[in-house]
């Protein structure tokens, strides 16, 4: 199984779009379409939500339902959310550790053969060993998830 750890803010939305309509629930439909294409082209890819949208007042189910409203076609392939290390000192920078913890917690349920992180904040992965940096795709929060990021993800997730 392949896993994409998915952030949302700065990935499936961006600073360049109109935030007045849905406010903090804003989603950029072209980025969702690109995510659909990634899942179409990599049939054994599943998503684990690593975004703060998984906690707060939203949760995984509400987040997935909102993405579906914006054209997301693969709700059944969202298989979980990373654990929340909470609001302790430096928790903001521990998203990568939360992702690895998810793998550790689920290694009896599934065999993760490959994974990648899609985020707009590389600082959240600073506590990981350097060899994980090759699995990290950082979007530009001004434009969100675009073709260049798609190509990098595909290269990571389809490498042997």
TILUM-572914 format. One line per 8 residues: number of its first residue (from 1); their letters; for each residue x, y, z of N, C-alpha, C, O. Coordinates in Angstrom, 3 decimals, decimal comma. Layout:
! residues N
NUM> a> X Y Z X Y Z X Y Z X Y Z | ...
! end
This chain:
! residues 160
1> xxxxxxxx> 0,837 -1,179 0,000 0,000 0,000 0,000 0,883 1,244 0,000 1,945 1,278 0,623 | 0,424 2,245 -0,703 1,115 3,534 -0,717 0,252 4,547 0,025 -0,976 4,528 -0,070 | 0,914 5,429 0,762 0,201 6,411 1,581 0,667 7,814 1,229 1,862 8,073 1,081 | -0,304 8,715 1,099 -0,026 10,139 0,981 -0,530 10,811 2,242 -1,727 10,796 2,528 | 0,389 11,402 2,995 0,009 12,186 4,169 -0,324 13,582 3,665 0,546 14,298 3,168 | -1,583 13,959 3,798 -2,119 15,144 3,139 -2,423 16,283 4,106 -3,224 16,141 5,030 | -1,769 17,407 3,872 -2,139 18,665 4,513 -3,203 19,311 3,627 -3,364 18,914 2,473 | -3,926 20,291 4,144 -4,949 20,952 3,334 -4,633 22,434 3,127 -4,563 22,892 1,987
9> xxxxxxxx> -4,442 23,187 4,208 -4,165 24,619 4,050 -2,836 24,814 3,328 -1,811 24,276 3,745 | -2,861 25,582 2,250 -1,665 25,802 1,451 -1,419 24,706 0,424 -0,493 24,798 -0,382 | -2,256 23,664 0,455 -2,145 22,551 -0,484 -3,417 22,490 -1,338 -3,364 22,648 -2,558 | -4,550 22,261 -0,687 -5,831 22,213 -1,404 -6,565 23,553 -1,341 -7,703 23,666 -1,796 | -5,927 24,535 -0,792 -6,363 25,926 -0,907 -5,094 26,751 -0,991 -3,997 26,218 -0,827 | -5,230 28,041 -1,245 -4,030 28,858 -1,394 -4,309 30,307 -1,052 -5,462 30,730 -0,973 | -3,254 31,054 -0,852 -3,378 32,452 -0,457 -3,920 33,339 -1,564 -4,364 34,455 -1,295 | -3,891 32,865 -2,806 -4,303 33,691 -3,926 -5,783 33,606 -4,273 -6,214 34,220 -5,249
17> xxxxxxxx> -6,568 32,867 -3,505 -7,970 32,713 -3,852 -8,876 33,512 -2,918 -8,421 34,028 -1,897 | -10,136 33,612 -3,265 -11,121 34,360 -2,479 -11,524 33,546 -1,250 -12,105 32,467 -1,372 | -11,214 34,066 -0,082 -11,508 33,381 1,175 -12,809 33,858 1,807 -13,174 33,379 2,880 | -13,517 34,785 1,174 -14,705 35,370 1,811 -15,921 34,460 1,762 -16,818 34,585 2,595 | -15,965 33,549 0,799 -17,166 32,722 0,642 -17,230 31,627 1,709 -18,217 31,535 2,438 | -16,209 30,815 1,806 -16,226 29,705 2,765 -15,309 29,938 3,960 -15,191 29,080 4,835 | -14,678 31,067 3,993 -13,764 31,442 5,072 -12,713 30,359 5,294 -12,003 30,003 4,354 | -12,594 29,835 6,489 -11,527 28,868 6,780 -11,768 27,499 6,136 -10,902 26,627 6,214
25> xxxxxxxx> -12,916 27,296 5,508 -13,224 26,047 4,817 -12,940 26,151 3,320 -13,377 25,293 2,554 | -12,229 27,167 2,900 -11,971 27,392 1,488 -11,165 26,242 0,875 -10,189 25,763 1,452 | -11,605 25,818 -0,306 -10,930 24,763 -1,059 -10,773 25,244 -2,500 -11,662 25,899 -3,043 | -9,648 24,919 -3,106 -9,359 25,290 -4,494 -9,659 24,078 -5,365 -8,896 23,111 -5,363 | -10,752 24,118 -6,101 -11,208 22,965 -6,878 -10,162 22,416 -7,854 -10,067 21,196 -7,987 | -9,363 23,258 -8,550 -8,338 22,686 -9,437 -7,303 21,829 -8,692 -6,783 20,865 -9,254 | -7,004 22,170 -7,444 -6,075 21,339 -6,659 -6,720 20,005 -6,299 -6,052 18,972 -6,284 | -8,021 20,029 -6,010 -8,744 18,788 -5,731 -8,765 17,914 -6,987 -8,603 16,697 -6,898
33> xxxxxxxx> -8,963 18,525 -8,145 -8,954 17,771 -9,405 -7,601 17,099 -9,633 -7,536 15,969 -10,118 | -6,537 17,790 -9,285 -5,199 17,213 -9,432 -4,996 16,054 -8,453 -4,365 15,054 -8,793 | -5,528 16,192 -7,246 -5,466 15,098 -6,279 -6,248 13,891 -6,798 -5,791 12,755 -6,675 | -7,419 14,134 -7,376 -8,191 13,041 -7,995 -7,363 12,333 -9,064 -7,336 11,104 -9,125 | -6,695 13,108 -9,896 -5,875 12,527 -10,971 -4,746 11,666 -10,409 -4,442 10,599 -10,942 | -4,123 12,146 -9,315 -3,060 11,371 -8,675 -3,602 10,023 -8,208 -2,969 8,988 -8,417 | -4,761 10,038 -7,583 -5,369 8,797 -7,100 -5,834 7,915 -8,250 -5,774 6,689 -8,150 | -6,294 8,516 -9,331 -6,667 7,737 -10,520 -5,453 7,022 -11,106 -5,551 5,870 -11,529
41> xxxxxxxx> -4,320 7,700 -11,129 -3,118 7,156 -11,769 -2,318 6,205 -10,875 -1,497 5,429 -11,364 | -2,559 6,270 -9,577 -1,869 5,364 -8,646 -2,941 4,612 -7,859 -3,320 5,047 -6,771 | -3,433 3,500 -8,386 -4,585 2,819 -7,796 -4,386 2,273 -6,384 -5,363 2,059 -5,666 | -3,138 2,046 -5,976 -2,908 1,519 -4,620 -2,522 2,630 -3,632 -2,002 2,357 -2,551 | -2,783 3,869 -4,013 -2,499 5,012 -3,140 -3,713 5,313 -2,267 -4,842 5,377 -2,755 | -3,469 5,496 -0,978 -4,498 5,911 -0,034 -4,031 7,177 0,664 -2,847 7,515 0,653 | -4,985 7,870 1,269 -4,696 9,144 1,931 -4,892 9,027 3,428 -5,848 8,419 3,911 | -3,951 9,632 4,153 -4,087 9,843 5,587 -4,003 11,354 5,791 -3,039 11,995 5,369
49> xxxxxxxx> -5,007 11,907 6,433 -5,035 13,357 6,637 -4,094 13,731 7,771 -4,210 13,234 8,891 | -3,155 14,622 7,451 -2,215 15,116 8,467 -2,487 16,575 8,819 -1,866 17,123 9,730 | -3,396 17,193 8,111 -3,749 18,598 8,312 -4,382 18,823 9,686 -4,951 17,906 10,277 | -4,276 20,038 10,175 -4,975 20,383 11,419 -6,488 20,303 11,246 -7,223 20,324 12,233 | -6,957 20,212 10,011 -8,393 20,024 9,773 -8,881 18,717 10,394 -10,082 18,558 10,611 | -7,985 17,785 10,684 -8,381 16,493 11,249 -8,788 16,620 12,710 -9,452 15,737 13,254 | -8,393 17,711 13,339 -8,728 17,917 14,750 -9,671 19,113 14,854 -10,801 19,024 14,374 | -9,288 20,151 15,418 -10,107 21,368 15,556 -11,584 21,015 15,664 -11,944 20,030 16,309
57> xxxxxxxx> -12,437 21,815 15,037 -13,879 21,564 15,094 -14,370 20,797 13,874 -15,577 20,677 13,664 | -13,453 20,278 13,073 -13,838 19,651 11,815 -13,845 18,134 11,905 -14,899 17,506 11,800 | -12,702 17,558 12,093 -12,586 16,113 12,123 -12,492 15,515 10,729 -12,753 16,184 9,729 | -12,117 14,253 10,682 -11,882 13,579 9,400 -13,145 13,491 8,557 -13,106 13,810 7,368 | -14,251 13,073 9,132 -15,469 12,868 8,339 -15,961 14,181 7,726 -16,284 14,226 6,539 | -16,020 15,234 8,515 -16,478 16,527 7,990 -15,524 17,051 6,923 -15,957 17,652 5,939 | -14,233 16,825 7,114 -13,243 17,272 6,134 -13,431 16,542 4,812 -13,444 17,171 3,753 | -13,577 15,234 4,861 -13,760 14,451 3,635 -15,062 14,860 2,941 -15,087 15,027 1,722
65> xxxxxxxx> -16,125 15,021 3,700 -17,402 15,439 3,113 -17,274 16,796 2,428 -17,862 17,015 1,368 | -16,521 17,693 3,019 -16,316 19,011 2,419 -15,503 18,898 1,125 -15,800 19,579 0,143 | -14,496 18,053 1,123 -13,714 17,841 -0,097 -14,592 17,254 -1,207 -14,451 17,626 -2,372 | -15,488 16,344 -0,850 -16,408 15,757 -1,826 -17,275 16,845 -2,457 -17,536 16,813 -3,660 | -17,718 17,800 -1,654 -18,497 18,927 -2,192 -17,713 19,698 -3,251 -18,297 20,353 -4,113 | -16,390 19,612 -3,177 -15,528 20,313 -4,122 -14,981 19,394 -5,211 -13,996 19,722 -5,873 | -15,623 18,248 -5,389 -15,278 17,383 -6,504 -14,358 16,214 -6,181 -13,957 15,485 -7,090 | -14,013 16,016 -4,918 -13,147 14,894 -4,557 -13,895 13,591 -4,784 -14,998 13,409 -4,268
73> xxxxxxxx> -13,299 12,674 -5,559 -13,964 11,443 -5,978 -13,520 10,193 -5,217 -14,003 9,098 -5,504 | -12,629 10,335 -4,273 -12,015 9,139 -3,683 -12,151 9,097 -2,156 -11,197 8,768 -1,451 | -13,329 9,429 -1,661 -13,539 9,463 -0,208 -13,201 8,125 0,451 -12,701 8,098 1,576 | -13,469 7,025 -0,239 -13,213 5,702 0,345 -11,723 5,420 0,509 -11,341 4,490 1,219 | -10,890 6,210 -0,140 -9,444 5,992 -0,054 -8,786 6,895 0,991 -7,562 6,915 1,117 | -9,591 7,629 1,726 -9,091 8,338 2,908 -9,244 7,347 4,047 -10,352 7,093 4,520 | -8,120 6,789 4,484 -8,186 5,660 5,423 -7,881 6,043 6,858 -7,876 5,185 7,740 | -7,628 7,315 7,102 -7,376 7,715 8,475 -6,804 9,110 8,592 -6,661 9,850 7,619
81> xxxxxxxx> -6,488 9,425 9,819 -5,865 10,702 10,170 -4,718 10,423 11,116 -4,753 9,467 11,890 | -3,710 11,258 11,049 -2,570 11,076 11,946 -2,977 11,394 13,378 -3,912 12,164 13,602 | -2,285 10,811 14,344 -2,557 11,163 15,740 -2,178 12,616 15,981 -1,352 13,187 15,269 | -2,790 13,196 16,987 -2,530 14,596 17,327 -1,654 14,627 18,569 -2,077 14,205 19,646 | -0,434 15,126 18,419 0,476 15,211 19,549 0,139 16,373 20,464 0,835 16,611 21,451 | -0,920 17,095 20,145 -1,434 18,131 21,036 -0,701 19,446 20,943 0,136 19,656 20,066 | -1,028 20,310 21,848 -0,523 21,674 21,854 0,667 21,841 22,792 0,831 22,891 23,413 | 1,481 20,823 22,893 2,649 20,913 23,764 3,741 21,710 23,083 3,614 22,062 21,910
89> xxxxxxxx> 4,797 21,996 23,792 5,918 22,727 23,222 6,431 22,017 21,983 6,697 20,816 22,003 | 6,564 22,769 20,915 7,074 22,279 19,637 6,160 21,294 18,914 6,588 20,686 17,933 | 4,912 21,114 19,366 3,999 20,197 18,674 3,761 20,645 17,245 3,561 19,812 16,361 | 3,780 21,948 17,002 3,571 22,488 15,668 4,588 21,912 14,680 4,273 21,713 13,506 | 5,792 21,649 15,152 6,864 21,192 14,277 6,960 19,670 14,199 7,918 19,143 13,634 | 5,991 18,963 14,753 6,099 17,509 14,851 5,152 16,757 13,922 4,894 15,572 14,136 | 4,631 17,423 12,897 3,701 16,766 11,973 4,330 15,517 11,353 3,659 14,494 11,220 | 5,579 15,586 10,981 6,253 14,419 10,415 6,278 13,252 11,380 6,076 12,105 10,982
97> xxxxxxxx> 6,525 13,544 12,652 6,516 12,482 13,667 5,119 11,886 13,811 4,978 10,681 14,016 | 4,081 12,727 13,704 2,712 12,216 13,768 2,452 11,260 12,605 1,773 10,247 12,773 | 2,989 11,581 11,430 2,837 10,699 10,263 3,517 9,356 10,497 2,930 8,305 10,241 | 4,740 9,392 10,979 5,454 8,134 11,246 4,772 7,336 12,351 4,774 6,105 12,318 | 4,195 8,017 13,317 3,441 7,336 14,379 2,234 6,608 13,792 1,910 5,499 14,217 | 1,569 7,229 12,816 0,431 6,575 12,162 0,891 5,263 11,531 0,225 4,238 11,676 | 2,016 5,289 10,837 2,539 4,065 10,213 2,811 3,005 11,276 2,454 1,839 11,109 | 3,442 3,418 12,362 3,759 2,481 13,454 2,486 1,881 14,056 2,432 0,682 14,326
105> xxxxxxxx> 1,473 2,707 14,263 0,215 2,234 14,858 -0,558 1,295 13,938 -1,351 0,483 14,415 | -0,340 1,394 12,634 -1,122 0,609 11,682 -0,306 -0,458 10,953 -0,785 -1,040 9,980 | 0,911 -0,719 11,407 1,744 -1,677 10,671 1,230 -3,111 10,758 1,664 -3,958 9,977 | 0,322 -3,408 11,677 -0,291 -4,736 11,711 -1,487 -4,821 10,770 -1,844 -5,903 10,303 | -2,113 -3,657 10,491 -3,301 -3,605 9,628 -2,933 -3,620 8,142 -3,653 -4,188 7,321 | -1,820 -2,997 7,814 -1,457 -2,852 6,406 0,061 -2,747 6,277 0,763 -2,354 7,209 | 0,532 -3,106 5,109 1,955 -2,978 4,814 2,132 -1,718 3,980 1,653 -1,637 2,849 | 2,822 -0,739 4,549 3,077 0,503 3,834 4,390 0,335 3,086 5,465 0,328 3,685
113> xxxxxxxx> 4,288 0,199 1,766 5,485 -0,020 0,952 6,144 1,286 0,538 7,344 1,324 0,267 | 5,351 2,366 0,490 5,881 3,673 0,095 4,951 4,742 0,656 3,743 4,535 0,770 | 5,529 5,882 1,001 4,703 6,994 1,463 5,370 8,304 1,097 6,570 8,374 0,829 | 4,540 9,344 1,097 5,031 10,693 0,826 4,235 11,671 1,681 3,116 11,388 2,107 | 4,839 12,818 1,916 4,200 13,904 2,651 3,914 15,029 1,667 4,795 15,409 0,897 | 2,690 15,572 1,678 2,352 16,736 0,863 1,901 17,838 1,803 0,857 17,735 2,448 | 2,698 18,890 1,874 2,470 19,958 2,853 3,000 21,266 2,287 3,723 21,279 1,291 | 2,636 22,354 2,928 3,184 23,650 2,517 4,184 24,188 3,534 4,701 25,293 3,367
121> xxxxxxxx> 4,460 23,420 4,583 5,341 23,884 5,658 6,432 22,857 5,935 6,185 21,860 6,614 | 7,625 23,088 5,424 8,693 22,119 5,687 9,135 22,130 7,144 9,699 21,149 7,627 | 8,885 23,230 7,849 9,255 23,314 9,265 8,596 22,215 10,090 9,138 21,803 11,115 | 7,435 21,738 9,655 6,713 20,721 10,415 7,382 19,357 10,352 6,962 18,421 11,032 | 8,417 19,247 9,540 9,091 17,964 9,355 10,552 18,017 9,798 11,314 17,087 9,532 | 10,944 19,091 10,465 12,345 19,281 10,850 12,841 18,249 11,857 14,043 17,989 11,925 | 11,950 17,661 12,632 12,377 16,705 13,651 12,574 15,294 13,088 12,982 14,391 13,817 | 12,288 15,101 11,808 12,481 13,780 11,196 13,927 13,599 10,758 14,613 14,578 10,466
129> xxxxxxxx> 14,395 12,356 10,711 15,723 12,098 10,150 15,799 12,609 8,709 14,798 12,601 7,992 | 16,959 13,043 8,298 17,150 13,671 6,989 16,708 12,786 5,814 16,247 13,310 4,800 | 16,837 11,471 5,927 16,498 10,625 4,787 15,016 10,673 4,430 14,643 10,231 3,344 | 14,167 11,190 5,301 12,752 11,349 4,968 12,494 12,578 4,108 11,417 12,702 3,524 | 13,455 13,483 4,019 13,236 14,709 3,249 12,977 14,412 1,771 12,340 15,212 1,086 | 13,455 13,294 1,283 13,215 12,934 -0,122 11,762 12,525 -0,372 11,347 12,391 -1,523 | 11,002 12,329 0,679 9,591 11,947 0,548 8,656 13,130 0,801 7,437 12,971 0,859 | 9,232 14,291 0,946 8,468 15,491 1,290 8,316 16,388 0,064 9,303 16,788 -0,553
137> xxxxxxxx> 7,072 16,697 -0,278 6,786 17,637 -1,358 6,149 18,866 -0,717 5,087 18,788 -0,099 | 6,822 19,995 -0,879 6,359 21,254 -0,284 5,709 22,109 -1,367 6,349 22,465 -2,357 | 4,445 22,431 -1,171 3,743 23,300 -2,105 4,052 24,759 -1,791 4,504 25,091 -0,695 | 3,804 25,608 -2,753 3,871 27,053 -2,553 2,478 27,488 -2,111 1,522 27,357 -2,875 | 2,352 28,000 -0,898 1,029 28,333 -0,374 0,333 29,440 -1,160 -0,869 29,655 -0,998 | 1,069 30,133 -1,997 0,452 31,156 -2,846 -0,412 30,530 -3,938 -1,377 31,144 -4,394 | -0,068 29,304 -4,361 -0,805 28,652 -5,452 -1,350 27,279 -5,079 -2,226 26,768 -5,776 | -0,863 26,665 -4,004 -1,329 25,346 -3,593 -0,739 24,230 -4,435 0,311 24,394 -5,056
145> xxxxxxxx> -1,422 23,095 -4,452 -0,998 21,880 -5,146 -1,124 22,081 -6,648 -2,220 22,302 -7,163 | 0,000 22,004 -7,347 0,032 22,244 -8,790 0,765 21,096 -9,493 1,275 20,180 -8,846 | 0,807 21,160 -10,803 1,384 20,095 -11,641 2,803 19,714 -11,234 3,140 18,530 -11,210 | 3,625 20,685 -10,918 5,013 20,422 -10,517 5,044 19,511 -9,282 5,856 18,588 -9,207 | 4,154 19,779 -8,313 4,073 18,964 -7,096 3,544 17,565 -7,429 4,016 16,568 -6,884 | 2,566 17,507 -8,326 2,015 16,237 -8,794 3,135 15,352 -9,351 3,238 14,173 -9,012 | 3,964 15,940 -10,206 5,058 15,190 -10,819 6,040 14,658 -9,776 6,490 13,516 -9,870 | 6,370 15,481 -8,788 7,287 15,038 -7,723 6,674 13,891 -6,929 7,348 12,905 -6,628
153> xxxxxxxx> 5,391 14,024 -6,590 4,724 12,963 -5,828 4,705 11,666 -6,608 4,984 10,596 -6,066 | 4,381 11,766 -7,858 4,317 10,556 -8,682 5,686 9,868 -8,749 5,779 8,642 -8,684 | 6,734 10,667 -8,880 8,086 10,125 -8,903 8,411 9,404 -7,592 8,975 8,310 -7,606 | 8,057 10,013 -6,473 8,318 9,397 -5,162 7,511 8,119 -4,990 8,054 7,074 -4,632 | 6,214 8,210 -5,246 5,308 7,107 -4,943 5,414 5,935 -5,921 5,013 4,817 -5,597 | 5,946 6,186 -7,100 6,072 5,131 -8,102 7,485 4,602 -8,246 7,746 3,756 -9,102 | 8,402 5,091 -7,418 9,784 4,593 -7,475 9,862 3,248 -6,779 9,054 2,938 -5,904 | 10,821 2,474 -7,167 10,998 1,149 -6,557 12,103 1,167 -5,539 12,393 0,141 -4,924
! end
